[in-house]
């Protein structure tokens, strides 16, 4: 399901849908005989981006099966909603948390993080990803063991991470996940480089949303590497997909404090 048509009781013939649709006149066009804009039913081609819905001033676009739309005050004045300096400090302060409380994050807060992840941009609005939230302690323990064993089975990866895992084992029951109470996997069935970018965007949205709720996160590249070495790990959590990434999530340890932003050199920039 996607866009189904136009509610002409609301439509003011402004042409916003014509200009908003990335398919140009593939979906919307002006019918000169009827003297109105019409939507051409082409569900197989519509990428369900919702830009026509977002830009219609009268909410006249009829849609089905692609979720609900909403609005808020200052939707057209985002700089006043979050000034740059405030946003910059929030982004710069984003940390990879590797010490967590044992306390579980309430499901309603995890759902808020997942909701934010669903608004991350994806190439061609593919939205093919599935989220897997792992909260069971026994499952997390088994996953940690399987990931560690897979990485240690590869000589080059063992040489890179083996000693680190041994050290982490002195402090954590599940060293791969730093005893985090939850791990979220994001998987796509498509095996293409674009999905790596998409999942990167999705996890970044999730991490920023979690930070705004007082929840810590850390990208977990070890899970990605381990699944490449031993794809049977996916069966443990009934995970399906070719491109997969994961991050830990939980409340930061009580004594984990930050007093300044770590230094960052400016990336090389070439102005053309």
N, C-alpha and C positions, 0 to 999 in steps of 0.2 A: 504494500500500500504506500501511497505518497500523496502528492497533490491531486485533487479530484476535479477541481474547477474553480469557478468564481461565483460568489454570491452577488448577483447584480442588484439586489436591494440595498447593498452597502457600497458597491463599487462606484467611484466617482470619475472613472476613466482618466486617471492621472498618468498612467503609463509606468508607474514605479515597478511593477512586476516585469514589464518588458526589459527594463534597464537592469533589474536585479539578477535575473536568471543567467547563470554562466553558460547555459545552452543557447543563449541569444534567442533567435526566433524558432528554435527547435520545439519549444513548449508553448510559448506565448506569441501570439501575433495579432495584428490589428486586422480584423475582417472588415474590409471596406463595404461589402454588401450589407452587412448587419450594422455597420458603423459602431463597432465595439471591439474591445480586446477579448479574445477567446483563448482558452487553454486547450491545447491539443493533447489528448490523452496518449502519452507515450511512457508508460510506467517503466518499461525496460530501460529507457534512457535517462529518466529523471534520477539524479544522484541524491535526491532527498536532502539537499543542503539547507533548505528552509529560508533562503535569502529573500524569496518573494514574500513569504509570510512575515519575515522580520521587517521588511521595508514597506509593506502595505499600510498606509495611514489609517485605513478604515477596517482593518482585520477582515478583509473580504475574501481571502483565499481559503477555499475549502480543502481540508486535508484529513487524512485518516491513517492510523497505524504507524505514525512516525513520532509519537510523543506529543506532549503538551508544550505550548508556547507560553511565555509570561513576560511581563514588563515590570519596570520599577522606575521610581523617580530618578531623574538625572541620567536616564539611559542615553540621551543625546548630549550629555555634558560629563563624560567620564573623567576628564582631568580634574574636575572639582570633586568628584567622588573619591578618588585616590590621587592626591598630588604626587608628582614625580619623586620628590625627595622622600616621601613616606614609602612609596613603592620600592624605590632603590634600596633604602635601608632594610626593608623586609626581605628583598631578594638577596642582598649581600649577607644578611644574617642567617640564611638557610644553611643548616649544618647537617652533616651525615652523623646521625646518632647511633652509637654502638654500645650504649649502656641503657638498659630499660628496667622499669619496674616490672614485677611479675603480674601486676594487675592487668586484667583484660580491658580493652577499650570497648565501651558499650556499642552494641550493634547499630544503634541509631547514628552514632558518630561515624562509624565505618561507612555507613550508607551515605552520609554527607560527603565523605571523601570520594566514594565511588561515583556519586552524582557529579561532582566537579570533574572527575576524570572523563565522564561522558561528553563534556563540552570541549575537550581538547581537539584542535584541528587535525584532520587526517587528509592525506592526499586524495583528491577526487571524492572526498567525503565517504571513503570506503566503509568505515565503521564496522569492520569485520571482526573486531577483537572480542574476546571473552575474558572476564575477570574471574579469578579463583582466589577466594579468601580462605587461608588455612589457619585455623585457630586451635585445633585439637593438639594438645601437648604431645601425645604419643606420635601423632603423625609428623609433627615438627621435629621430634627427636629422630624418627626414622629417616626423614628427609635429610636432616643434617648428616647422618651417618652415610647415607647413600651418595650424597654430593661429595663428601670428603673422600670416600673410597674411590669414586670415579676419578676425581682429580689426582689422587695418589697413584692411580693405575697408569697414568700417562707420565712417562719419565720427565718430560720437560715441564709439565705442570707441577709435578711433585717437587722438582728442583726449585721451582718458583715459589710454591706455597706451603710445602710440607713442614718446614720449620715453623712457619707462622701458625699453622694449625696446631702444632704441638704446644706452642706457647699459649694460644687461646684456650686450649683444653684445660689449662691449669685454672682458668677463671670462669669458664662457661660450660654448662652441661651440653648445650647445643652450640658449639663454637662457630659453625657456619652462619648462624643467624643471631649470634650474640644474645641468646636467650630471649629474643623478642617474642612477645605473646602472639603475634600474628605475622604472617607473610602473605603478600598479595602477588599473584602471578598474573601477567597479561599475555595472552597468546593469540596469534592470528593464523588462520589456515592458509594464508597466501605466502609463498616463499619468494619474496621480492624485497629488494633493498628499501623500497619506500616504506614497507611495514616496520622496518627498524626505526625509521624516523618517526612514524606515527606512534609507535609504542613509547619512544623516548618522550614525545610530547605528552602522551597520556600519563605516564608516570610522573613527569614534572608537575603537571596539574594536580595530581594526587598528593604529591609531597608538599606543595605549597598550600593546598587546602588543609592538609593535616597540621601544618605548622600554625595556621590561623586558629586551629582548635586546641593548641597546646600539646599536640601529639608529635612525636619524633619519627623520623624515617631514615632509611639508608638504602641506596641502590645495592642490589646483591648480584654482582656479576658472576660470582662463583656458581650460582645455580644455572646461569646461561651456559657457562663453559662445561659444567658437568653433564648437562643434558645433551650437549654435542658429543661428548665422549661416550655416554651411556644413555641412549634414548629411552630405555626401559624405565627410567626414573619417572617419566611422564605417566606411566600406568599406575604408579602409586597413588596419584591424586586424580586419576582419570582426566588428565590434561591432554587436550588435543590442539595441535598447531605446529607450524614449521618455525615461525619466528616467536621467540619466547623471552620474556624478561621478568624480573622479580624485584620486590623491595620489602624490607622489614618495616614494621610499623608498631608503635606502642608508646606508652608514656615514658619520657626520659627519666633516668635515675634521679632521685631526689637531690643528690649532691652534684649533679651535672650543671655547671654554670659557665657562662661565657661573659667575658669582660671587654672584649674588643673584636673587631672584624679582622680575620687574618689577612696578611698582605697579598695582593695580586698584581702582577705586572700587566700592563696593558698589552693586549694582543696586537700583533703587527697589523697595521691598516694601510692599505694602498688606496689613495683617492684618484680616481680616473676622471 
